[in-house]
């Protein structure tokens, strides 16, 4: 069989060409997607808007007793610095978040592989069978935690827990705790190392966790409250709901991710065929972390998405790295051709707009007087509250109005609401959005307040206590009738 070989003088450039191709693909992916007009649907919007607003969360949302401190202090400090130093608005901060975090998590993985193209194969596989690369394009701080976790798993494969590695792990945990806030979930990899029999690494990581978490506590300025509040928010977010129906989607259980199980089965078969004498997976912390998070995913899907899948990518990348190392000569044309194929396939797979996954936001219409001047007088007045049972309305409206002088009854987590308002919110969901379920909010509304409800243009919400305007496609805004205009004028003058 004919096999083309590069001339000797060109072979030495193959490794460089591989890195250039990898860099080009990973750089082009986020900017191609952003070029569609892509906007993440959730927390990235509120993070960027908060950085621009310069306000604390109690100045933005109506909070109950469970809220004490912002558990993303570090992330908001970083975005706030870019806003002030580079004069970036919320839209530019969003581009920075989406592209920067995607590039960061990929850049931190590549140096651990002798054949970095293995990472392209992992990304391609993950995009085909899951939403992992999509999650890494959400522009949210959990991506930093995933990158730190994968770094530690790769680090433990190659090195012993020396003082230098201990300090690196402590720094990673400290940064993640300050930026992401979920200090308690680092117990998962600590346990995984112990199950794998890597007791020195387990103890080292436990020490790094204590040191790093302690450092983040001190930086927060409120050490005890910072830790307690982060844990309390998580517990309330999961346990405050009578059923999964009213929980945010990513805190609901998953169905087992059958396609991921198929990938694991192929991985195990490949390992048996190509590395019959390889160390047992029972000695792999990544394997135990993956298994544990798969089980925990039946309770909350984010265990699997944010901790289990990253552990699986480490296993896949390690195995593919070994396979490519043994089957492809470093400076061969076959390797270069394989990289070109993987690069093209990965770019095409990740950036294609299947089911409008990247362009869905183009249909959004925002509640903003700047974009819709006819909304003048229909947005909340100064000191008012925007009532809504839809977190999407909070994310999108706050993103477009970061400096507005009103607050939101529902923010980024229902469990943060005052108990009375959470009861109303729960009743709205329990009754599938029935208009009468909003009446407790209507009764407490003041002239400066507004109620926003989703609905079609021909179906005015059945709440005659309010006057209504069909604001933008799919959204109604209600306010107290003009008979209360005296009070509304008074609120405008405040």
C-alpha positions as CSV (number, residue, x, y, z in Angstrom):
1,X,0.0,0.0,0.0
2,X,1.3,3.4,-1.0
3,X,2.2,5.6,2.0
4,X,3.4,9.2,1.4
5,X,6.3,10.4,3.5
6,X,7.4,14.0,3.9
7,X,10.9,15.0,2.8
8,X,13.4,14.9,5.6
9,X,13.8,18.7,5.7
10,X,10.1,19.1,6.4
11,X,9.6,16.4,9.0
12,X,11.1,18.5,11.8
13,X,8.3,21.0,11.4
14,X,5.5,18.5,11.9
15,X,5.3,18.9,15.7
16,X,5.2,22.7,15.3
17,X,2.5,22.4,12.7
18,X,0.5,20.2,15.0
19,X,0.6,22.8,17.8
20,X,-0.3,25.6,15.3
21,X,-3.3,23.7,14.0
22,X,-4.5,22.9,17.6
23,X,-4.1,26.6,18.6
24,X,-5.9,27.8,15.5
25,X,-8.9,25.5,16.1
26,X,-9.3,26.2,19.8
27,X,-9.0,30.0,19.1
28,X,-11.5,29.9,16.2
29,X,-14.2,27.8,18.0
30,X,-15.4,30.4,20.6
31,X,-15.1,33.3,18.2
32,X,-17.0,31.5,15.5
33,X,-19.8,30.8,17.9
34,X,-19.8,34.3,19.4
35,X,-20.0,35.5,15.8
36,X,-23.4,33.9,15.4
37,X,-24.7,36.3,18.1
38,X,-24.5,33.6,20.7
39,X,-25.5,34.6,24.3
40,X,-25.4,32.1,27.2
41,X,-28.8,31.7,28.7
42,X,-28.1,32.0,32.4
43,X,-25.5,33.1,35.0
44,X,-22.9,34.6,32.7
45,X,-25.4,37.4,31.9
46,X,-25.9,38.3,35.6
47,X,-22.2,38.0,36.4
48,X,-21.3,40.6,33.7
49,X,-24.2,42.8,34.6
50,X,-23.2,42.8,38.3
51,X,-19.7,43.8,37.5
52,X,-21.0,46.8,35.5
53,X,-23.5,47.8,38.1
54,X,-21.0,47.8,41.0
55,X,-23.9,46.9,43.4
56,X,-24.2,44.2,46.0
57,X,-26.8,41.4,45.4
58,X,-29.2,42.8,48.1
59,X,-29.3,46.0,46.0
60,X,-30.2,44.0,42.9
61,X,-32.5,41.2,44.1
62,X,-34.9,40.9,47.0
63,X,-33.2,38.4,49.4
64,X,-34.3,36.5,52.4
65,X,-32.4,35.4,55.5
66,X,-30.5,32.7,53.7
67,X,-28.4,35.2,51.8
68,X,-25.3,36.5,53.6
69,X,-22.5,37.0,51.1
70,X,-21.7,36.8,47.4
71,X,-20.1,33.4,46.9
72,X,-18.5,34.5,43.6
73,X,-16.6,37.4,45.1
74,X,-13.4,36.6,43.2
75,X,-15.1,36.3,39.8
76,X,-17.0,39.6,40.2
77,X,-13.7,41.3,41.3
78,X,-12.0,40.1,38.1
79,X,-14.8,41.2,35.9
80,X,-15.1,44.5,37.8
81,X,-11.4,45.1,37.2
82,X,-11.8,44.6,33.4
83,X,-14.8,46.8,33.4
84,X,-13.0,49.7,35.1
85,X,-9.5,49.2,33.6
86,X,-10.6,48.5,30.0
87,X,-14.0,50.2,30.1
88,X,-15.8,47.0,29.0
89,X,-19.6,47.0,29.1
90,X,-21.6,43.9,29.9
91,X,-21.6,42.7,26.3
92,X,-17.8,42.9,26.0
93,X,-17.4,41.3,29.4
94,X,-19.6,38.4,28.2
95,X,-17.4,37.9,25.1
96,X,-14.3,37.9,27.4
97,X,-15.9,35.4,29.8
98,X,-17.1,33.0,27.1
99,X,-14.0,33.0,24.9
100,X,-11.5,33.4,27.8
101,X,-12.8,30.5,29.9
102,X,-13.1,28.1,27.0
103,X,-9.5,28.9,25.9
104,X,-8.3,28.6,29.5
105,X,-9.7,25.1,30.2
106,X,-8.3,23.8,26.9
107,X,-4.9,25.5,27.3
108,X,-4.4,24.0,30.7
109,X,-5.1,20.5,29.5
110,X,-2.8,20.4,26.4
111,X,0.6,20.5,28.1
112,X,0.0,17.3,29.9
113,X,-0.3,15.2,26.7
114,X,2.7,14.0,24.6
115,X,0.2,13.9,21.7
116,X,-1.9,17.0,22.3
117,X,-4.2,16.1,19.4
118,X,-5.7,13.5,21.7
119,X,-7.5,16.4,23.3
120,X,-9.2,17.2,20.0
121,X,-10.5,13.7,19.9
122,X,-11.8,14.1,23.4
123,X,-13.6,17.3,22.5
124,X,-15.1,15.8,19.4
125,X,-16.3,12.7,21.4
126,X,-17.7,14.9,24.2
127,X,-19.6,17.1,21.7
128,X,-21.2,14.2,20.0
129,X,-22.4,12.4,23.1
130,X,-22.9,15.2,25.6
131,X,-23.2,18.9,26.1
132,X,-19.8,19.3,27.8
133,X,-18.1,21.6,25.3
134,X,-21.3,23.6,25.3
135,X,-21.1,24.0,29.0
136,X,-17.5,25.1,28.6
137,X,-18.8,27.9,26.5
138,X,-21.3,29.2,29.1
139,X,-18.8,31.8,30.4
140,X,-19.3,30.8,34.1
141,X,-16.8,30.3,36.9
142,X,-17.5,26.6,37.4
143,X,-15.3,26.2,34.3
144,X,-12.3,27.3,36.3
145,X,-13.0,24.6,38.9
146,X,-13.3,22.0,36.2
147,X,-9.9,23.1,34.8
148,X,-8.3,23.0,38.3
149,X,-9.7,19.5,38.9
150,X,-8.4,18.1,35.6
151,X,-5.0,19.8,36.2
152,X,-4.7,18.0,39.6
153,X,-5.8,14.7,38.1
154,X,-3.2,15.0,35.4
155,X,-0.6,16.2,37.9
156,X,-1.1,13.2,40.1
157,X,-0.6,10.8,37.2
158,X,2.9,12.1,36.6
159,X,4.3,13.4,39.9
160,X,4.4,12.6,43.6
161,X,2.8,15.0,46.1
162,X,5.9,17.2,46.6
163,X,5.9,20.5,48.4
164,X,5.8,22.4,45.1
165,X,2.8,20.3,43.9
166,X,1.1,20.8,47.3
167,X,1.4,24.5,47.0
168,X,0.1,24.4,43.4
169,X,-3.0,22.5,44.6
170,X,-3.6,24.9,47.4
171,X,-3.4,27.8,45.1
172,X,-5.8,26.2,42.7
173,X,-8.3,25.4,45.5
174,X,-8.0,28.9,46.9
175,X,-8.6,30.5,43.5
176,X,-11.6,28.2,42.8
177,X,-13.1,28.8,46.2
178,X,-12.9,32.5,45.9
179,X,-14.2,32.6,42.3
180,X,-16.7,29.7,42.2
181,X,-17.4,29.2,45.9
182,X,-18.1,25.5,46.1
183,X,-15.4,24.7,48.6
184,X,-17.2,21.6,50.0
185,X,-17.2,19.7,46.7
186,X,-13.4,19.3,46.8
187,X,-14.1,16.5,49.2
188,X,-15.1,14.4,46.1
189,X,-11.6,14.2,44.6
190,X,-10.0,13.8,48.0
191,X,-12.2,10.7,48.5
192,X,-11.5,9.5,45.0
193,X,-7.7,9.5,45.7
194,X,-8.3,7.6,48.9
195,X,-10.5,5.0,47.1
196,X,-7.7,4.6,44.5
197,X,-5.2,3.8,47.2
198,X,-3.3,7.1,46.6
199,X,-3.2,7.9,50.3
200,X,-0.3,10.4,50.0
201,X,-2.0,12.3,47.4
202,X,-5.3,12.2,49.3
203,X,-3.7,13.6,52.4
204,X,-1.8,16.2,50.4
205,X,-5.0,17.3,48.6
206,X,-6.8,17.4,51.9
207,X,-4.1,19.7,53.3
208,X,-4.2,21.8,50.2
209,X,-8.0,22.0,50.4
210,X,-7.8,23.2,54.0
211,X,-5.0,25.7,53.2
212,X,-6.7,27.0,50.0
213,X,-10.1,27.2,51.5
214,X,-8.7,29.0,54.5
215,X,-7.0,31.5,52.3
216,X,-10.2,32.2,50.4
217,X,-12.1,32.7,53.7
218,X,-9.6,35.3,54.8
219,X,-9.7,37.2,51.5
220,X,-13.5,37.3,51.6
221,X,-13.3,39.5,54.8
222,X,-16.0,37.4,56.4
223,X,-14.4,33.9,56.8
224,X,-17.1,32.0,58.7
225,X,-20.1,33.6,56.8
226,X,-18.4,33.0,53.5
227,X,-18.1,29.2,54.0
228,X,-21.5,28.7,55.8
229,X,-23.4,30.8,53.2
230,X,-22.0,28.9,50.2
231,X,-23.0,25.5,51.8
232,X,-26.4,26.8,53.0
233,X,-27.2,28.1,49.5
234,X,-26.5,24.7,48.0
235,X,-28.6,22.9,50.5
236,X,-31.5,25.3,50.2
237,X,-31.3,25.1,46.4
238,X,-31.8,21.4,46.5
239,X,-33.9,20.8,49.6
240,X,-36.3,23.8,49.6
241,X,-38.4,22.4,46.8
242,X,-41.1,19.8,47.4
243,X,-40.5,18.3,44.0
244,X,-37.9,18.6,41.2
245,X,-40.5,20.4,39.1
246,X,-39.7,23.8,40.7
247,X,-35.9,23.4,40.8
248,X,-33.5,24.9,38.3
249,X,-32.8,22.4,35.6
250,X,-29.1,21.7,36.5
251,X,-30.0,20.8,40.1
252,X,-32.4,18.1,38.9
253,X,-31.4,14.5,38.6
254,X,-30.1,13.0,35.3
255,X,-31.2,9.8,33.6
256,X,-27.8,8.1,33.7
257,X,-26.3,9.5,30.5
258,X,-26.4,6.3,28.4
259,X,-24.2,7.6,25.6
260,X,-21.5,8.4,28.1
261,X,-21.7,4.8,29.4
262,X,-21.2,3.7,25.8
263,X,-18.1,5.8,25.6
264,X,-16.8,4.3,28.8
265,X,-17.5,0.8,27.5
266,X,-15.5,1.6,24.3
267,X,-12.7,3.1,26.4
268,X,-12.5,0.0,28.5
269,X,-12.4,-2.2,25.4
270,X,-9.7,-0.1,23.8
271,X,-7.7,-0.2,26.9
272,X,-7.9,-4.0,27.1
273,X,-6.9,-4.4,23.5
274,X,-4.0,-1.9,23.4
275,X,-2.7,-2.0,26.9
276,X,-3.3,-5.5,28.4
277,X,-0.6,-4.9,31.0
278,X,-1.8,-1.4,32.0
279,X,-2.3,-0.5,35.7
280,X,-5.7,-1.3,37.0
281,X,-8.3,1.4,36.8
282,X,-8.9,0.7,40.5
283,X,-5.7,2.7,41.0
284,X,-7.0,5.7,39.1
285,X,-8.5,8.6,41.1
286,X,-10.2,9.9,37.9
287,X,-12.0,6.5,37.5
288,X,-13.3,6.6,41.1
289,X,-14.3,10.2,40.8
290,X,-16.2,9.4,37.6
291,X,-18.0,6.5,39.2
292,X,-18.9,8.4,42.3
293,X,-20.2,11.4,40.4
294,X,-22.2,9.2,38.1
295,X,-24.1,7.8,41.1
296,X,-24.5,11.3,42.6
297,X,-25.9,12.5,39.3
298,X,-29.1,10.6,40.1
299,X,-29.6,13.2,42.8
300,X,-28.2,16.3,41.2
301,X,-27.0,16.2,37.6
302,X,-24.2,18.8,38.1
303,X,-22.2,16.2,40.0
304,X,-21.8,14.4,36.8
305,X,-21.6,17.4,34.5
306,X,-19.0,19.4,36.4
307,X,-17.0,16.7,38.2
308,X,-17.7,13.3,36.6
309,X,-17.4,14.3,32.9
310,X,-14.1,16.2,33.5
311,X,-12.7,13.1,35.2
312,X,-13.8,11.0,32.2
313,X,-12.1,13.4,29.8
314,X,-8.8,12.9,31.8
315,X,-9.2,9.1,31.4
316,X,-10.0,9.4,27.7
317,X,-7.2,11.8,27.0
318,X,-4.6,9.7,28.8
319,X,-5.6,6.6,26.9
320,X,-5.8,8.3,23.5
321,X,-2.4,9.9,24.2
322,X,-0.8,6.5,24.8
323,X,-2.5,5.1,21.7
324,X,-1.3,7.9,19.4
325,X,2.1,7.9,20.9
326,X,2.6,4.2,20.0
327,X,0.8,4.2,16.6
328,X,2.0,7.5,15.0
329,X,5.6,8.7,14.6
330,X,6.0,12.2,16.0
331,X,7.2,13.8,12.7
332,X,5.3,11.6,10.2
333,X,2.9,12.7,7.5
334,X,0.3,10.2,8.9
335,X,0.3,12.2,12.2
336,X,-0.1,15.5,10.4
337,X,-3.0,14.1,8.3
338,X,-4.7,12.8,11.4
339,X,-4.4,16.1,13.2
340,X,-5.9,17.9,10.2
341,X,-8.8,15.5,10.1
342,X,-9.4,15.8,13.9
343,X,-9.2,19.6,13.7
344,X,-11.7,19.9,10.8
345,X,-14.1,17.4,12.4
346,X,-13.9,19.0,15.9
347,X,-14.4,22.6,14.5
348,X,-17.3,21.5,12.3
349,X,-18.9,19.5,15.1
350,X,-18.6,22.1,17.9
351,X,-19.5,25.2,15.8
352,X,-22.4,23.8,13.8
353,X,-25.7,25.4,14.8
354,X,-27.6,22.1,15.4
355,X,-31.1,22.8,16.8
356,X,-30.2,26.5,17.0
357,X,-28.0,25.9,20.0
358,X,-25.8,28.9,19.2
359,X,-28.4,31.2,17.7
360,X,-31.4,30.7,20.0
361,X,-30.6,34.0,21.7
362,X,-31.2,35.9,18.4
363,X,-34.9,35.5,19.0
364,X,-34.8,37.1,22.4
365,X,-36.4,40.5,22.9
366,X,-35.2,42.3,25.9
367,X,-37.2,44.5,28.3
368,X,-35.2,47.7,27.7
369,X,-36.4,51.2,27.1
370,X,-33.2,51.8,25.1
371,X,-34.2,49.1,22.6
372,X,-37.9,49.6,22.9
373,X,-38.8,53.3,23.6
374,X,-42.5,52.5,23.8
375,X,-41.8,50.8,27.2
376,X,-41.3,54.2,28.8
377,X,-43.4,54.2,31.9
378,X,-43.8,50.4,31.9
379,X,-40.5,49.4,33.4
380,X,-40.3,49.6,37.2
381,X,-39.9,53.0,38.7
382,X,-37.1,54.1,40.9
383,X,-37.0,51.9,44.0
384,X,-39.5,49.4,42.5
385,X,-39.5,45.7,42.3
386,X,-39.8,43.6,39.1
387,X,-42.0,40.6,40.0
388,X,-41.6,37.5,37.8
389,X,-41.5,33.7,38.3
390,X,-39.1,33.3,35.3
391,X,-35.3,33.4,35.9
392,X,-34.8,34.0,32.2
393,X,-36.5,37.3,32.6
394,X,-34.2,38.2,35.4
395,X,-31.0,37.2,33.5
396,X,-32.0,39.0,30.3
397,X,-33.4,42.1,31.9
398,X,-30.6,42.6,34.3
399,X,-28.1,42.1,31.5
400,X,-29.6,44.9,29.5
401,X,-30.3,47.2,32.5
402,X,-27.3,46.7,34.8
403,X,-27.6,50.3,36.3
404,X,-31.4,50.3,36.7
405,X,-32.8,51.6,40.0
406,X,-35.1,48.6,40.7
407,X,-34.7,45.2,42.2
408,X,-35.9,41.7,41.1
409,X,-38.1,39.5,43.3
410,X,-36.5,36.4,41.7
411,X,-32.8,36.3,40.9
412,X,-30.4,33.5,40.1
413,X,-31.7,31.0,42.7
414,X,-35.3,30.8,44.0
415,X,-34.1,29.7,47.5
416,X,-32.6,33.2,48.0
417,X,-36.1,34.7,48.1
418,X,-37.9,35.7,51.3
419,X,-39.9,32.7,52.6
420,X,-43.3,34.4,51.7
421,X,-42.2,35.1,48.2
422,X,-40.7,31.7,47.7
423,X,-44.1,30.2,48.7
424,X,-45.8,32.3,46.0
425,X,-43.1,31.3,43.4
426,X,-43.6,27.7,44.3
427,X,-47.4,28.0,44.0
428,X,-47.0,29.6,40.5
429,X,-44.9,26.6,39.3
430,X,-47.1,24.1,41.1
431,X,-50.1,25.5,39.2
432,X,-48.3,25.6,35.9
433,X,-48.3,29.4,35.7
434,X,-52.0,29.9,36.5
435,X,-52.6,33.7,36.7
436,X,-54.4,33.5,40.1
437,X,-51.3,32.0,41.6
438,X,-49.7,35.5,41.1
439,X,-52.3,37.2,43.3
440,X,-50.2,37.3,46.5
441,X,-47.6,39.4,44.6
442,X,-50.3,41.5,43.0
443,X,-51.7,42.3,46.5
444,X,-48.3,43.5,47.7
445,X,-47.4,45.5,44.6
446,X,-46.7,49.2,44.9
447,X,-47.1,51.8,42.2
448,X,-43.4,51.6,41.4
449,X,-43.5,47.8,40.9
450,X,-44.2,45.8,37.8
451,X,-45.3,42.2,37.1
452,X,-43.9,40.4,34.1
453,X,-45.6,37.2,32.8
454,X,-44.9,35.2,29.7
455,X,-47.9,34.8,27.3
456,X,-49.0,35.2,23.7
457,X,-50.1,38.6,22.3
458,X,-53.8,37.6,22.2
459,X,-54.1,36.3,25.8
460,X,-53.9,39.1,28.3
461,X,-53.1,37.7,31.8
462,X,-56.2,37.1,33.8
463,X,-55.4,39.6,36.5
464,X,-57.8,42.5,36.1
465,X,-56.3,44.2,39.2
466,X,-53.5,45.4,36.9
467,X,-53.4,47.2,33.6
468,X,-51.3,45.4,31.0
469,X,-49.0,46.1,28.0
470,X,-47.8,43.5,25.5
471,X,-44.2,44.7,25.9
472,X,-42.2,42.4,23.5
473,X,-42.9,39.1,21.9
474,X,-44.1,36.7,24.5
475,X,-44.0,39.1,27.5
476,X,-46.7,41.1,29.3
477,X,-46.0,43.8,31.8
478,X,-48.5,44.6,34.4
479,X,-48.7,47.7,36.7
480,X,-51.3,49.2,39.0
481,X,-54.0,51.0,37.2
482,X,-53.9,54.7,36.3
483,X,-56.5,55.2,39.1
484,X,-53.5,54.9,41.3
485,X,-51.6,57.4,39.2
486,X,-51.2,59.9,42.1
487,X,-49.1,57.3,43.9
488,X,-47.2,56.4,40.7
489,X,-46.3,60.1,40.1
490,X,-45.2,60.3,43.7
491,X,-42.9,57.3,43.3
492,X,-41.4,58.8,40.1
493,X,-40.5,61.9,42.0
494,X,-38.7,60.1,44.7
